[in-house]
Amino acid sequence: GAVVSQHPSWVICKSGTSVKIECRSLDFQATTMFWYRQFPKQSLMLMATSNEGSKATYEQGVEKDKFLINHASLTLSTLTVTSAHPEDSSFYICSARDPARGQETQYFGPGTRLLVL
Amino acid sequence: GENVEQHPSTLSVQEGDSAVIKCTYSDSASNYFPWYKQELGKGPQLIIDIRSNVGEKKDQRIAVTLNKTAKHFSLHITETQPEDSAVYFCAATRFNDYKLSFGAGTTVTVRA
């Protein structure tokens, strides 16, 4: 299947700092990538949809100024958590859509665990 | 929007037995239904999917069935093995929407 990577796999930061997470599609071009957030023992919550070359679309309740998304190329999307606070600690997962394997099919990255102290 | 309900929330089976997870969806326009397996600390892995023009799909020990009329779909795992232990999520989306609506997840434990 299609391979999606994320970097870093985990990060610890101090409250008030910003953290950038990268999501890459390794063997396909992804016109659309998605960013999810997952709390322990809960389902995935979609934060935003990232389209290459255009502004991201955020889900209701997600602060776009706090969670900055950039999709600069067909293989890379980044999520920056600005002025992170302890309540932002979570598991962040990206996915990418590979149109060649089916319009709707999404492949997920391994996730990034963020801990804000 | 789409609402996906998933049952049961936990499932414990004896190795070699079958496991069945059921999901219902609310949007009759949904036409794509993937199943993901998530192991502890990892991202979800697509294990099988089905589109609304098909009633059943099988891949080795895994099968998915879809009942469009009743708006429910199910995951069947036969001959379960310890490595099948994980959290399984169902999801649904409609054509050209691409946003997945996920069920709450089922924690499957296979007892050796």
gemmi code that builds the backbone of each chain (N, CA, C; Angstrom):
import gemmi

chains = {
    "A": [
        ("GLY", (0.807, -1.204, 0.000), (0.000, 0.000, 0.000), (0.841, 1.254, 0.000)),
        ("ALA", (0.173, 2.396, -0.074), (0.869, 3.671, -0.078), (1.488, 3.950, 1.294)),
        ("VAL", (2.632, 4.612, 1.291), (3.367, 4.854, 2.530), (3.349, 6.343, 2.870)),
        ("VAL", (2.965, 6.614, 4.114), (2.946, 7.970, 4.633), (3.836, 8.021, 5.867)),
        ("SER", (4.715, 9.002, 5.917), (5.597, 9.128, 7.070), (5.300, 10.420, 7.818)),
        ("GLN", (5.669, 10.440, 9.085), (5.543, 11.630, 9.904), (6.821, 11.841, 10.683)),
        ("HIS", (7.111, 13.131, 10.898), (8.303, 13.460, 11.681), (8.051, 14.712, 12.490)),
        ("PRO", (8.370, 14.725, 13.765), (8.977, 13.625, 14.513), (7.919, 12.612, 14.959)),
        ("SER", (8.355, 11.514, 15.513), (7.413, 10.527, 16.022), (6.911, 10.929, 17.406)),
        ("TRP", (7.740, 11.642, 18.139), (7.293, 12.185, 19.407), (8.075, 13.454, 19.714)),
        ("VAL", (7.455, 14.351, 20.455), (8.108, 15.608, 20.800), (7.602, 16.098, 22.146)),
        ("ILE", (8.531, 16.599, 22.933), (8.213, 17.211, 24.215), (8.639, 18.663, 24.139)),
        ("CYS", (7.763, 19.565, 24.529), (8.115, 20.977, 24.448), (7.563, 21.718, 25.657)),
        ("LYS", (8.081, 22.902, 25.852), (7.621, 23.732, 26.953), (6.396, 24.535, 26.535)),
        ("SER", (5.574, 24.841, 27.480), (4.378, 25.634, 27.218), (4.763, 26.986, 26.618)),
        ("GLY", (4.056, 27.381, 25.560), (4.319, 28.655, 24.918), (5.174, 28.567, 23.673)),
        ("THR", (5.805, 27.433, 23.459), (6.634, 27.264, 22.264), (5.795, 26.698, 21.119)),
        ("SER", (6.366, 26.728, 19.918), (5.684, 26.199, 18.737), (6.345, 24.909, 18.292)),
        ("VAL", (5.553, 24.032, 17.751), (6.036, 22.731, 17.310), (5.545, 22.463, 15.892)),
        ("LYS", (6.458, 22.018, 15.032), (6.091, 21.696, 13.654), (6.149, 20.200, 13.437)),
        ("ILE", (5.114, 19.672, 12.817), (5.038, 18.244, 12.488), (4.941, 18.107, 10.979)),
        ("GLU", (5.747, 17.227, 10.419), (5.748, 17.016, 8.968), (5.042, 15.715, 8.609)),
        ("CYS", (4.354, 15.758, 7.489), (3.677, 14.578, 6.951), (4.083, 14.453, 5.488)),
        ("ARG", (4.621, 13.292, 5.142), (5.080, 13.074, 3.773), (4.472, 11.828, 3.158)),
        ("SER", (4.071, 11.938, 1.902), (3.691, 10.754, 1.138), (4.951, 10.314, 0.402)),
        ("LEU", (5.382, 9.076, 0.640), (6.692, 8.646, 0.164), (6.678, 8.088, -1.261)),
        ("ASP", (5.603, 7.468, -1.662), (5.608, 6.810, -2.969), (4.425, 7.197, -3.827)),
        ("PHE", (3.808, 8.312, -3.497), (2.711, 8.793, -4.331), (2.541, 10.289, -4.105)),
        ("GLN", (1.820, 10.907, -5.016), (1.541, 12.325, -4.888), (0.154, 12.515, -4.281)),
        ("ALA", (0.118, 13.282, -3.229), (-1.123, 13.465, -2.486), (-1.639, 14.880, -2.668)),
        ("THR", (-2.689, 15.016, -3.435), (-3.265, 16.349, -3.611), (-3.983, 16.796, -2.352)),
        ("THR", (-4.418, 15.829, -1.570), (-5.142, 16.142, -0.338), (-4.565, 15.372, 0.834)),
        ("MET", (-4.301, 16.068, 1.911), (-3.866, 15.439, 3.151), (-4.800, 15.899, 4.260)),
        ("PHE", (-4.895, 15.079, 5.278), (-5.781, 15.365, 6.395), (-5.001, 15.302, 7.705)),
        ("TRP", (-5.392, 16.124, 8.631), (-4.780, 16.105, 9.963), (-5.833, 15.744, 10.993)),
        ("TYR", (-5.472, 14.753, 11.828), (-6.363, 14.274, 12.871), (-5.696, 14.429, 14.232)),
        ("ARG", (-6.547, 14.405, 15.218), (-6.085, 14.426, 16.592), (-6.778, 13.279, 17.318)),
        ("GLN", (-6.028, 12.596, 18.163), (-6.604, 11.456, 18.861), (-6.189, 11.476, 20.321)),
        ("PHE", (-7.168, 11.515, 21.203), (-6.911, 11.436, 22.629), (-6.950, 9.962, 23.037)),
        ("PRO", (-6.321, 9.641, 24.190), (-6.252, 8.239, 24.621), (-7.612, 7.560, 24.633)),
        ("LYS", (-7.660, 6.389, 24.053), (-8.844, 5.531, 24.026), (-10.035, 6.198, 23.351)),
        ("GLN", (-9.769, 7.121, 22.450), (-10.842, 7.761, 21.701), (-10.620, 7.580, 20.209)),
        ("SER", (-11.626, 7.962, 19.462), (-11.541, 7.841, 18.021), (-10.743, 9.008, 17.434)),
        ("LEU", (-10.587, 8.992, 16.140), (-9.864, 10.064, 15.450), (-10.804, 11.244, 15.209)),
        ("MET", (-10.294, 12.430, 15.467), (-11.067, 13.630, 15.239), (-10.391, 14.444, 14.132)),
        ("LEU", (-11.103, 14.668, 13.057), (-10.542, 15.434, 11.948), (-10.375, 16.891, 12.354)),
        ("MET", (-9.173, 17.411, 12.141), (-8.910, 18.808, 12.448), (-9.043, 19.678, 11.199)),
        ("ALA", (-8.437, 19.222, 10.110), (-8.417, 20.052, 8.914), (-8.070, 19.227, 7.688)),
        ("THR", (-8.480, 19.763, 6.554), (-8.162, 19.174, 5.260), (-7.184, 20.094, 4.564)),
        ("SER", (-6.103, 19.507, 4.080), (-5.038, 20.286, 3.473), (-4.936, 19.975, 1.984)),
        ("ASN", (-5.095, 20.981, 1.166), (-4.994, 20.799, -0.270), (-3.754, 21.507, -0.794)),
        ("GLU", (-3.020, 20.831, -1.637), (-1.783, 21.377, -2.176), (-2.044, 22.687, -2.899)),
        ("GLY", (-1.293, 23.716, -2.499), (-1.369, 25.002, -3.179), (-2.525, 25.890, -2.763)),
        ("SER", (-3.314, 25.468, -1.789), (-4.421, 26.314, -1.344), (-4.520, 26.274, 0.176)),
        ("LYS", (-5.373, 27.123, 0.703), (-5.522, 27.190, 2.156), (-6.236, 25.948, 2.689)),
        ("ALA", (-5.861, 25.593, 3.894), (-6.494, 24.437, 4.517), (-7.921, 24.774, 4.940)),
        ("THR", (-8.726, 23.754, 5.010), (-10.099, 23.887, 5.488), (-10.184, 23.274, 6.872)),
        ("TYR", (-10.579, 24.073, 7.852), (-10.596, 23.624, 9.226), (-11.997, 23.178, 9.646)),
        ("GLU", (-12.030, 22.175, 10.498), (-13.307, 21.719, 11.031), (-13.790, 22.700, 12.114)),
        ("GLN", (-15.066, 22.643, 12.340), (-15.655, 23.538, 13.329), (-15.017, 23.317, 14.694)),
        ("GLY", (-14.656, 24.413, 15.341), (-14.064, 24.336, 16.661), (-12.549, 24.253, 16.673)),
        ("VAL", (-11.929, 24.120, 15.520), (-10.468, 24.054, 15.438), (-9.934, 25.438, 15.090)),
        ("GLU", (-9.047, 25.962, 15.937), (-8.521, 27.310, 15.734), (-7.457, 27.316, 14.641)),
        ("LYS", (-7.740, 27.974, 13.545), (-6.795, 27.969, 12.432), (-5.535, 28.758, 12.736)),
        ("ASP", (-5.618, 29.736, 13.639), (-4.421, 30.510, 13.983), (-3.530, 29.755, 14.960)),
        ("LYS", (-4.082, 28.761, 15.597), (-3.290, 27.966, 16.532), (-2.676, 26.755, 15.834)),
        ("PHE", (-3.399, 26.184, 14.924), (-2.933, 25.009, 14.188), (-2.728, 25.414, 12.725)),
        ("LEU", (-1.502, 25.823, 12.427), (-1.185, 26.297, 11.082), (-0.823, 25.130, 10.183)),
        ("ILE", (-1.456, 25.082, 9.035), (-1.215, 23.992, 8.105), (-0.720, 24.553, 6.792)),
        ("ASN", (0.346, 23.917, 6.291), (0.906, 24.315, 5.006), (1.099, 23.076, 4.152)),
        ("HIS", (0.600, 23.121, 2.933), (0.712, 21.983, 2.011), (1.439, 22.491, 0.772)),
        ("ALA", (2.752, 22.621, 0.907), (3.547, 23.302, -0.101), (3.845, 22.476, -1.335)),
        ("SER", (3.771, 21.163, -1.202), (4.067, 20.315, -2.362), (3.127, 19.120, -2.349)),
        ("LEU", (3.184, 18.329, -3.403), (2.302, 17.172, -3.505), (2.709, 16.024, -2.588)),
        ("THR", (3.823, 16.178, -1.900), (4.270, 15.104, -1.005), (4.506, 15.567, 0.428)),
        ("LEU", (4.233, 16.827, 0.731), (4.542, 17.328, 2.064), (3.465, 18.284, 2.574)),
        ("SER", (3.000, 17.994, 3.782), (2.121, 18.905, 4.508), (2.684, 19.061, 5.911)),
        ("THR", (2.600, 20.274, 6.451), (3.098, 20.489, 7.800), (1.996, 21.070, 8.683)),
        ("LEU", (2.040, 20.659, 9.942), (1.131, 21.182, 10.962), (1.987, 21.842, 12.027)),
        ("THR", (1.752, 23.113, 12.285), (2.476, 23.815, 13.334), (1.512, 24.163, 14.454)),
        ("VAL", (1.812, 23.656, 15.632), (1.027, 23.992, 16.812), (1.693, 25.213, 17.433)),
        ("THR", (1.051, 26.346, 17.369), (1.644, 27.583, 17.862), (1.278, 27.820, 19.325)),
        ("SER", (2.233, 28.385, 20.060), (2.022, 28.676, 21.475), (1.337, 27.498, 22.172)),
        ("ALA", (2.021, 26.377, 22.130), (1.438, 25.143, 22.655), (1.200, 25.224, 24.164)),
        ("HIS", (0.123, 24.591, 24.603), (-0.216, 24.511, 26.020), (-0.471, 23.052, 26.388)),
        ("PRO", (-0.446, 22.726, 27.662), (-0.634, 21.323, 28.062), (-1.871, 20.666, 27.469)),
        ("GLU", (-2.928, 21.415, 27.270), (-4.148, 20.819, 26.703), (-3.999, 20.455, 25.231)),
        ("ASP", (-2.910, 20.901, 24.601), (-2.640, 20.521, 23.214), (-1.938, 19.172, 23.128)),
        ("SER", (-1.529, 18.637, 24.271), (-0.880, 17.334, 24.292), (-1.841, 16.291, 23.729)),
        ("SER", (-1.382, 15.564, 22.738), (-2.247, 14.594, 22.071), (-1.423, 13.801, 21.062)),
        ("PHE", (-2.110, 12.908, 20.388), (-1.516, 12.115, 19.305), (-2.030, 12.712, 18.006)),
        ("TYR", (-1.128, 13.251, 17.189), (-1.512, 13.890, 15.936), (-1.160, 12.956, 14.783)),
        ("ILE", (-2.147, 12.705, 13.941), (-1.970, 11.764, 12.839), (-2.390, 12.424, 11.535)),
        ("CYS", (-1.580, 12.232, 10.512), (-1.966, 12.745, 9.205), (-2.361, 11.570, 8.305)),
        ("SER", (-3.101, 11.882, 7.286), (-3.403, 10.885, 6.258), (-3.314, 11.576, 4.905)),
        ("ALA", (-3.146, 10.760, 3.891), (-3.035, 11.298, 2.543), (-3.914, 10.492, 1.606)),
        ("ARG", (-4.503, 11.186, 0.682), (-5.373, 10.528, -0.284), (-4.587, 10.280, -1.565)),
        ("ASP", (-4.627, 9.033, -2.010), (-3.939, 8.664, -3.241), (-4.982, 8.409, -4.323)),
        ("PRO", (-5.216, 9.367, -5.178), (-6.253, 9.203, -6.206), (-6.022, 8.002, -7.109)),
        ("ALA", (-4.775, 7.601, -7.259), (-4.478, 6.467, -8.135), (-4.994, 5.153, -7.568)),
        ("ARG", (-5.205, 5.115, -6.250), (-5.672, 3.883, -5.612), (-7.144, 3.957, -5.239)),
        ("GLY", (-7.805, 4.970, -5.705), (-9.219, 5.127, -5.355), (-9.444, 6.506, -4.804)),
        ("GLN", (-10.459, 7.167, -5.269), (-10.665, 8.574, -4.928), (-10.769, 8.806, -3.431)),
        ("GLU", (-11.384, 7.850, -2.731), (-11.660, 8.084, -1.312), (-10.617, 7.503, -0.374)),
        ("THR", (-9.738, 6.670, -0.877), (-8.847, 5.909, 0.001), (-7.834, 6.811, 0.677)),
        ("GLN", (-7.737, 6.686, 1.998), (-6.772, 7.447, 2.780), (-5.794, 6.508, 3.469)),
        ("TYR", (-4.539, 6.898, 3.428), (-3.489, 6.147, 4.100), (-2.910, 7.020, 5.205)),
        ("PHE", (-2.747, 6.405, 6.367), (-2.351, 7.164, 7.539), (-0.860, 7.057, 7.833)),
        ("GLY", (-0.333, 8.121, 8.418), (1.024, 8.106, 8.912), (1.074, 7.426, 10.272)),
        ("PRO", (2.273, 7.265, 10.825), (2.434, 6.573, 12.100), (2.063, 7.417, 13.314)),
        ("GLY", (1.831, 8.708, 13.110), (1.434, 9.558, 14.222), (2.602, 10.246, 14.905)),
        ("THR", (2.301, 11.364, 15.544), (3.270, 12.128, 16.327), (2.666, 12.388, 17.698)),
        ("ARG", (3.376, 11.941, 18.706), (2.880, 12.176, 20.064), (3.491, 13.462, 20.590)),
        ("LEU", (2.641, 14.397, 20.964), (3.080, 15.690, 21.480), (2.763, 15.788, 22.966)),
        ("LEU", (3.771, 16.139, 23.721), (3.599, 16.370, 25.150), (4.066, 17.790, 25.459)),
        ("VAL", (3.166, 18.581, 25.961), (3.490, 19.969, 26.303), (3.565, 20.094, 27.826)),
        ("LEU", (4.714, 20.528, 28.297), (4.924, 20.622, 29.750), (4.603, 22.002, 30.281)),
    ],
    "B": [
        ("GLY", (-24.426, 16.065, 9.216), (-23.294, 15.293, 8.782), (-23.476, 13.814, 9.054)),
        ("GLU", (-22.497, 13.058, 8.625), (-22.545, 11.612, 8.811), (-22.295, 11.236, 10.260)),
        ("ASN", (-23.029, 10.245, 10.737), (-22.850, 9.716, 12.088), (-22.650, 8.215, 11.982)),
        ("VAL", (-21.518, 7.748, 12.467), (-21.215, 6.320, 12.396), (-21.181, 5.747, 13.806)),
        ("GLU", (-21.954, 4.728, 14.031), (-21.966, 4.050, 15.327), (-21.343, 2.663, 15.185)),
        ("GLN", (-20.561, 2.287, 16.166), (-19.800, 1.040, 16.093), (-20.022, 0.224, 17.357)),
        ("HIS", (-20.230, -1.086, 17.160), (-20.445, -1.997, 18.290), (-19.781, -3.344, 18.014)),
        ("PRO", (-19.283, -4.021, 19.027), (-19.205, -3.564, 20.422), (-17.996, -2.664, 20.646)),
        ("SER", (-17.869, -2.099, 21.811), (-16.699, -1.279, 22.109), (-15.497, -2.141, 22.475)),
        ("THR", (-15.761, -3.297, 23.055), (-14.682, -4.249, 23.338), (-15.148, -5.644, 22.939)),
        ("LEU", (-14.194, -6.460, 22.539), (-14.504, -7.809, 22.077), (-13.338, -8.714, 22.432)),
        ("SER", (-13.637, -9.762, 23.186), (-12.610, -10.728, 23.559), (-12.981, -12.070, 22.954)),
        ("VAL", (-12.063, -12.641, 22.208), (-12.335, -13.920, 21.553), (-11.187, -14.892, 21.798)),
        ("GLN", (-11.504, -16.158, 21.740), (-10.501, -17.204, 21.867), (-9.791, -17.350, 20.530)),
        ("GLU", (-8.501, -17.539, 20.597), (-7.735, -17.743, 19.366), (-8.382, -18.828, 18.518)),
        ("GLY", (-8.511, -18.532, 17.232), (-9.131, -19.481, 16.320), (-10.604, -19.231, 16.076)),
        ("ASP", (-11.238, -18.502, 16.989), (-12.654, -18.168, 16.809), (-12.788, -16.973, 15.870)),
        ("SER", (-14.034, -16.637, 15.534), (-14.306, -15.502, 14.662), (-14.668, -14.270, 15.476)),
        ("ALA", (-14.419, -13.122, 14.895), (-14.784, -11.843, 15.510), (-15.612, -11.045, 14.512)),
        ("VAL", (-16.664, -10.420, 15.012), (-17.535, -9.615, 14.156), (-17.751, -8.253, 14.790)),
        ("ILE", (-17.531, -7.219, 14.005), (-17.752, -5.847, 14.457), (-18.769, -5.209, 13.511)),
        ("LYS", (-19.736, -4.501, 14.091), (-20.803, -3.928, 13.275), (-20.833, -2.412, 13.372)),
        ("CYS", (-21.133, -1.784, 12.247), (-21.251, -0.334, 12.200), (-22.518, 0.062, 11.452)),
        ("THR", (-23.137, 1.133, 11.896), (-24.269, 1.710, 11.191), (-23.932, 3.146, 10.825)),
        ("TYR", (-24.505, 3.612, 9.728), (-24.257, 4.985, 9.307), (-25.589, 5.666, 9.037)),
        ("SER", (-25.555, 6.990, 9.033), (-26.816, 7.730, 8.929), (-27.053, 8.345, 7.556)),
        ("ASP", (-25.991, 8.654, 6.837), (-26.119, 9.353, 5.560), (-26.278, 8.355, 4.415)),
        ("SER", (-27.436, 8.337, 3.826), (-27.693, 7.387, 2.745), (-26.844, 7.660, 1.511)),
        ("ALA", (-26.217, 8.846, 1.443), (-25.346, 9.171, 0.313), (-23.934, 8.625, 0.494)),
        ("SER", (-23.609, 8.110, 1.668), (-22.281, 7.537, 1.876), (-22.101, 6.331, 0.971)),
        ("ASN", (-20.918, 6.214, 0.385), (-20.714, 5.136, -0.572), (-19.348, 4.466, -0.472)),
        ("TYR", (-18.572, 4.835, 0.536), (-17.253, 4.218, 0.712), (-17.054, 3.938, 2.193)),
        ("PHE", (-16.662, 2.680, 2.500), (-16.617, 2.241, 3.892), (-15.320, 1.477, 4.154)),
        ("PRO", (-14.321, 2.155, 4.697), (-13.054, 1.484, 5.007), (-13.020, 1.005, 6.458)),
        ("TRP", (-12.161, 0.031, 6.703), (-11.893, -0.446, 8.051), (-10.398, -0.280, 8.313)),
        ("TYR", (-10.103, 0.236, 9.507), (-8.718, 0.455, 9.889), (-8.400, -0.317, 11.167)),
        ("LYS", (-7.162, -0.766, 11.231), (-6.648, -1.448, 12.417), (-5.579, -0.556, 13.025)),
        ("GLN", (-5.688, -0.285, 14.321), (-4.702, 0.571, 14.970), (-4.095, -0.165, 16.157)),
        ("GLU", (-2.806, -0.370, 16.074), (-2.072, -0.968, 17.185), (-1.591, 0.141, 18.103)),
        ("LEU", (-1.304, -0.214, 19.317), (-0.965, 0.752, 20.354), (0.206, 1.641, 19.924)),
        ("GLY", (-0.012, 2.940, 19.960), (1.052, 3.889, 19.651), (1.339, 4.062, 18.171)),
        ("LYS", (0.499, 3.494, 17.316), (0.736, 3.589, 15.870), (-0.440, 4.245, 15.167)),
        ("GLY", (-0.225, 4.586, 13.910), (-1.299, 5.145, 13.120), (-2.211, 4.051, 12.597)),
        ("PRO", (-3.430, 4.391, 12.206), (-4.358, 3.395, 11.665), (-3.856, 2.815, 10.344)),
        ("GLN", (-4.104, 1.540, 10.169), (-3.703, 0.847, 8.955), (-4.951, 0.353, 8.230)),
        ("LEU", (-5.080, 0.721, 6.971), (-6.223, 0.264, 6.178), (-6.124, -1.243, 5.963)),
        ("ILE", (-7.172, -1.965, 6.367), (-7.137, -3.426, 6.215), (-8.089, -3.920, 5.135)),
        ("ILE", (-9.177, -3.226, 4.934), (-10.113, -3.602, 3.884), (-11.102, -2.454, 3.710)),
        ("ASP", (-11.656, -2.335, 2.521), (-12.666, -1.319, 2.280), (-13.697, -1.853, 1.295)),
        ("ILE", (-14.833, -1.207, 1.261), (-15.886, -1.647, 0.362), (-16.639, -0.414, -0.147)),
        ("ARG", (-17.055, -0.505, -1.393), (-17.836, 0.576, -1.978), (-19.280, 0.129, -2.128)),
        ("SER", (-20.164, 1.090, -2.293), (-21.588, 0.789, -2.185), (-22.133, -0.024, -3.342)),
        ("ASN", (-21.349, -0.227, -4.366), (-21.826, -1.039, -5.485), (-21.512, -2.518, -5.291)),
        ("VAL", (-20.967, -2.834, -4.096), (-20.585, -4.210, -3.781), (-21.192, -4.588, -2.442)),
        ("GLY", (-21.666, -5.830, -2.308), (-22.282, -6.252, -1.061), (-21.327, -6.944, -0.105)),
        ("GLU", (-20.254, -7.498, -0.660), (-19.325, -8.235, 0.183), (-17.948, -8.230, -0.468)),
        ("LYS", (-16.935, -8.207, 0.389), (-15.554, -8.252, -0.097), (-14.735, -9.056, 0.882)),
        ("LYS", (-13.841, -9.884, 0.348), (-13.061, -10.759, 1.223), (-11.581, -10.678, 0.876)),
        ("ASP", (-10.761, -10.724, 1.903), (-9.318, -10.727, 1.720), (-8.732, -11.660, 2.769)),
        ("GLN", (-8.483, -12.882, 2.363), (-7.948, -13.918, 3.254), (-8.867, -14.115, 4.456)),
        ("ARG", (-8.425, -13.789, 5.656), (-9.250, -14.038, 6.849), (-10.196, -12.889, 7.176)),
        ("ILE", (-10.146, -11.850, 6.377), (-10.959, -10.668, 6.656), (-12.020, -10.499, 5.580)),
        ("ALA", (-13.224, -10.165, 6.009), (-14.306, -9.905, 5.069), (-15.141, -8.742, 5.573)),
        ("VAL", (-15.719, -8.021, 4.645), (-16.629, -6.938, 5.003), (-17.918, -7.122, 4.219)),
        ("THR", (-19.036, -6.908, 4.889), (-20.346, -6.975, 4.242), (-21.038, -5.632, 4.382)),
        ("LEU", (-21.826, -5.304, 3.400), (-22.523, -4.028, 3.384), (-23.995, -4.228, 3.062)),
        ("ASN", (-24.854, -3.646, 3.865), (-26.294, -3.656, 3.614), (-26.728, -2.199, 3.453)),
        ("LYS", (-26.857, -1.764, 2.222), (-27.191, -0.371, 1.957), (-28.590, -0.006, 2.434)),
        ("THR", (-29.489, -0.942, 2.301), (-30.872, -0.672, 2.696), (-30.970, -0.378, 4.187)),
        ("ALA", (-30.282, -1.210, 4.960), (-30.306, -1.042, 6.408), (-29.246, -0.058, 6.888)),
        ("LYS", (-28.376, 0.355, 6.015), (-27.281, 1.265, 6.332), (-26.399, 0.717, 7.437)),
        ("HIS", (-25.956, -0.509, 7.227), (-24.957, -1.018, 8.149), (-23.955, -1.899, 7.414)),
        ("PHE", (-22.770, -1.974, 7.982), (-21.703, -2.791, 7.412), (-20.926, -3.437, 8.547)),
        ("SER", (-20.337, -4.570, 8.233), (-19.702, -5.373, 9.283), (-18.334, -5.880, 8.841)),
        ("LEU", (-17.472, -6.042, 9.819), (-16.143, -6.630, 9.606), (-16.139, -8.012, 10.238)),
        ("HIS", (-15.674, -8.983, 9.470), (-15.594, -10.351, 9.963), (-14.144, -10.804, 9.901)),
        ("ILE", (-13.641, -11.272, 11.029), (-12.282, -11.824, 11.064), (-12.417, -13.287, 11.467)),
        ("THR", (-11.956, -14.170, 10.609), (-12.030, -15.599, 10.920), (-10.669, -16.102, 11.397)),
        ("GLU", (-10.711, -17.232, 12.103), (-9.480, -17.876, 12.584), (-8.560, -16.850, 13.255)),
        ("THR", (-9.076, -16.157, 14.231), (-8.329, -15.071, 14.852), (-7.010, -15.556, 15.452)),
        ("GLN", (-6.043, -14.662, 15.407), (-4.701, -14.935, 15.933), (-4.336, -13.817, 16.907)),
        ("PRO", (-3.395, -14.069, 17.805), (-3.014, -13.034, 18.779), (-2.639, -11.710, 18.125)),
        ("GLU", (-2.041, -11.760, 16.951), (-1.647, -10.517, 16.276), (-2.835, -9.725, 15.730)),
        ("ASP", (-4.016, -10.294, 15.819), (-5.215, -9.544, 15.430), (-5.668, -8.614, 16.556)),
        ("SER", (-5.085, -8.752, 17.723), (-5.434, -7.887, 18.852), (-5.052, -6.445, 18.522)),
        ("ALA", (-6.032, -5.551, 18.582), (-5.823, -4.143, 18.218), (-7.151, -3.418, 18.384)),
        ("VAL", (-7.127, -2.126, 18.057), (-8.375, -1.360, 17.989), (-8.765, -1.246, 16.520)),
        ("TYR", (-10.004, -1.541, 16.236), (-10.508, -1.491, 14.863), (-11.522, -0.350, 14.739)),
        ("PHE", (-11.359, 0.435, 13.686), (-12.267, 1.545, 13.422), (-12.956, 1.344, 12.081)),
        ("CYS", (-14.250, 1.581, 12.062), (-14.957, 1.659, 10.794), (-15.106, 3.139, 10.434)),
        ("ALA", (-15.347, 3.408, 9.175), (-15.517, 4.785, 8.729), (-16.414, 4.808, 7.505)),
        ("ALA", (-16.909, 5.990, 7.215), (-17.769, 6.155, 6.049), (-17.550, 7.534, 5.445)),
        ("THR", (-17.754, 7.622, 4.144), (-17.687, 8.912, 3.466), (-18.505, 8.841, 2.196)),
        ("ARG", (-18.860, 9.996, 1.686), (-19.631, 10.036, 0.453), (-18.734, 10.420, -0.707)),
        ("PHE", (-19.173, 10.105, -1.882), (-18.402, 10.381, -3.088), (-18.053, 11.853, -3.198)),
        ("ASN", (-16.778, 12.126, -3.492), (-16.256, 13.481, -3.679), (-16.166, 14.301, -2.404)),
        ("ASP", (-16.504, 13.714, -1.279), (-16.366, 14.435, -0.012), (-14.969, 14.207, 0.559)),
        ("TYR", (-14.559, 12.938, 0.607), (-13.236, 12.522, 1.043), (-13.009, 12.636, 2.532)),
        ("LYS", (-13.889, 13.275, 3.273), (-13.711, 13.338, 4.725), (-14.344, 12.110, 5.358)),
        ("LEU", (-13.532, 11.401, 6.126), (-14.014, 10.183, 6.766), (-14.687, 10.491, 8.101)),
        ("SER", (-15.818, 9.844, 8.327), (-16.458, 9.885, 9.642), (-16.184, 8.546, 10.299)),
        ("PHE", (-15.584, 8.567, 11.470), (-15.143, 7.343, 12.119), (-16.119, 6.882, 13.189)),
        ("GLY", (-16.167, 5.567, 13.361), (-16.846, 5.012, 14.516), (-15.966, 5.190, 15.744)),
        ("ALA", (-16.498, 4.812, 16.894), (-15.781, 5.027, 18.156), (-14.670, 4.017, 18.394)),
        ("GLY", (-14.653, 2.937, 17.625), (-13.593, 1.957, 17.760), (-14.001, 0.731, 18.567)),
        ("THR", (-13.388, -0.399, 18.243), (-13.607, -1.647, 18.971), (-12.257, -2.217, 19.365)),
        ("THR", (-12.060, -2.431, 20.638), (-10.821, -3.040, 21.114), (-10.996, -4.552, 21.090)),
        ("VAL", (-10.237, -5.193, 20.219), (-10.306, -6.645, 20.075), (-9.125, -7.288, 20.786)),
        ("THR", (-9.429, -8.237, 21.643), (-8.396, -8.995, 22.341), (-8.554, -10.463, 21.978)),
        ("VAL", (-7.505, -11.043, 21.450), (-7.527, -12.458, 21.094), (-6.763, -13.219, 22.164)),
        ("ARG", (-7.451, -14.104, 22.852), (-6.876, -14.875, 23.954), (-6.205, -16.128, 23.401)),
        ("ALA", (-4.978, -16.340, 23.824), (-4.238, -17.509, 23.333), (-4.695, -18.791, 24.034)),
    ],
}
model = gemmi.Model(1)
for chain_id, residues in chains.items():
    chain = gemmi.Chain(chain_id)
    for i, (resn, *xyz) in enumerate(residues, 1):
        res = gemmi.Residue()
        res.name, res.seqid = resn, gemmi.SeqId(i, " ")
        for name, pos in zip(("N", "CA", "C"), xyz):
            atom = gemmi.Atom()
            atom.name, atom.element = name, gemmi.Element(name[0])
            atom.pos, atom.b_iso = gemmi.Position(*pos), 0.0
            res.add_atom(atom)
        chain.add_residue(res)
    model.add_chain(chain)
structure = gemmi.Structure()
structure.add_model(model)
structure.setup_entities()
